[in-house]
Amino acid sequence: MTGPGMKGGGMEDPVAKGAAMGGAWEHYVDSRPYPDPAAEAPATRFDAHASTGRLMLRRFLRHRLAVLGALFLGLSYLSLPFVDFLVPYGANDRDVEHLYAPPQGIHLFHDGQFIGPFVYPTTGRPDLKDYRWRYETDSSRPMPLQFLCPGAPYRFLGLVESRLRLVCPPPGASLHLLGTDRLGRDMLSRLAIGAQLSLTVGLLGIAVSFTIGITLGGMAGYFGGWIDAGVQRLSEILKSLPELPLWLALSAAVPAQWSPVTVFLCISVILGLLDWPSLARAVRSRFLALREEDFVMAAELMGASPARIIRRHLLPNFASHLLASATLSIPAMILGETALSFLGLGLRPPATSWGVMLNDAQNLMAVETYPWVSLPMLPVILVVLSFNFFGDGLRDALDPYHGD
Amino acid sequence: MLRFILHRLLVMVPTLIVVSMLIFLVINLPPGDYLSNQIAELRATGQEAGLAKAEFLRHEYSLDRPLPEQYLVWIGLWPGPNGFHGLLQGDLGWSFEFNKPVVEVVGETLWFTVILNLAAVLFVYLVSFPLGALAAIRANSWVDYLAAAVGYIGLATPNFLLALILLYYGQKWLGLPIGGLLDAKYEDQPLSWGKIGSVLEHLIIPTIVIGLSGTAAMVRRLRANLLDELGKPYVVTAKAKGVPPLRRLTRYPLRMALNPFVSDIGSLLPSLVSGSVLISVVLSLPTIGPALLEALRAQDIFLSGFILMFISLLVLIGMLVSDVALALLDPRIRLGKARKAQS
């Protein structure tokens, strides 16, 4: 209902007015300028001049769950190198006095008196009737925690020998905030150290899948012809194969006597090996679609070389989409590693990952009596959800001119 | 229509060939093979009697030949010691680990595998269709949010853990049976209603676990498609003309949104079947999952090779069915593909 002609709602109707004046039509001139400048002015947005990056950021920040996911992931990945410093125990340090110990709380007040963070010591005894461990808390002796203290030795970044830890258990007591497992290893420390492998396996896997996917997809899109047809068929076939059985078959081929690091690398490669088809297809289709765009034609007419066109005009256009799709396929790999290790065909002890830890949760009896053994599922769920939210937000944000 | 199905079947042949090559390559990746390991072990312990049998099996199943020849013998395109004896002739080979023919090892489990996967597909359809439609119609209501929440749980929880949790609480609160596919008392019993009921009861948890992540994906997809469709001008027109709400929904928008729903099951199948293998191992269901794990650990190549082939075939057939269903539903696809097939 805009447009200058329709605006006369509040005004007197010239026809009615003319008729009312009896007989002769008066020449009526609307005093308003025509065309209406308000209607003709191009629709302006308050952010019309903002750069694409700004728009993306603004759009991304509006997706609250995505921001939350990004923060959580950022924090997790940034703390990976310092994990050994942050946790009180090593991944394979055994506390034989505390097998299957329940989570301990940190207290601040003892008998109504503030004495800073402390724990109560616990002592365990085997309950031979129910055949389980029972722990008693001695709440008469508060034991203050120590900070920045020498604890169990570790190698910082695998290089520098160090004993400095953020928190240490008080001498004579234990500090198992999330309990211990079958062998008396601290769950919290193992969770944090396990994150190092569990979180990087997805990154390495996606790197492998990216390399294969972009190379094959790019070749298919660029050369076309039989290469295109071949890559297309191969990716269709791989996509129609159930992933997990093949992962199982491939990881069964990894010799058991290899070192944990080699096994870890192999598993990452295996996870990435079957993931590339969807990526290759995305690269190919974007390549084909973008090649027909006017700006590519313009660049060609201006004499840009194919290499420059690909680098300056094509890549930036789909790199962001690739990034978003990568973010969305990392969780599948993290879950894949968990499943493989859970079945005993992925990472194997002494390597510590969430999947290896969950291997202990296979025993339903243990889960019932000592429920904290299945705690590693929490970080798995959190990380997978974060990646999903982050990826969704990223995908929406990368298209700032679309929608609203 | 017949031509369309025929064309699709023909396309499956090269696919199966490539798949079988890939699978054969993968199962032969581990250094050495079951028999040479066994022979070495028998030599070391000096058991000459077993040695002769192992050597015999090695020759019988052509393990002493080069790899490409082994492959062709396995498939049944190259004469083995006793003429053509491969998958094509219906000879599935010998399971060294279980010391009996592969047919006997897998036997009934094949049917259970098919039943379990069918149940999972049915579950995905039956749950995601009403839930997805409801989530779209009542967008941003509690139904929508509930569907999204369930979806995210299904997406993010490793399904083997979900299986364990549901198994535990299903047993504790609902008295659902743990593990297996039927009660022990029905084993080796003739088919009866009680037996079928027992199987169904045992299928509940595995079906939910296997289907949940697929359901989540389908609900999201259907919701998005239906929302797109509901926002189109023809729906507004229908509303303006006074078409009642239910008819306004079912007449066109739902049918339009249904197409991707049918075709998506094809892309969902691989992950469903993957899930069924994993869940079977965790819940010790008598499908081919546990046998596959065993075979892979022991390098029992004929057993693992056949199981992998069977799983792939299951997926391919499922995709074929979904394609045919889609073609039945949508003439554009049927005609488009047929034209392409003719050219």
Interface residues (C-beta under 8 A of the other chain):
Chain A: R233 L234 E236 I237 K239 S240 L241 P242 E243 L244 P245 L246 L248 A249 L250 A252 A253 P255 P331 L335 T338 A339 F342 L343 L345 L358 A361 Q362 L364 V367 E368 S374 M377 V380 I381 V384 L385 N388
Chain B: P14 T15 V18 V19 L22 I23 V26 I27 L29 P30 P31 Y152 I153 L155 A156 T157 P158 F160 L161 L164 L167 Y168 S267 L269 P270 S271 V273 S274 G275 V277 L278 V281 V282 L292 L293 L296 R297 Q299 S304 I307 L308 I311 S312 V315 L316 M319
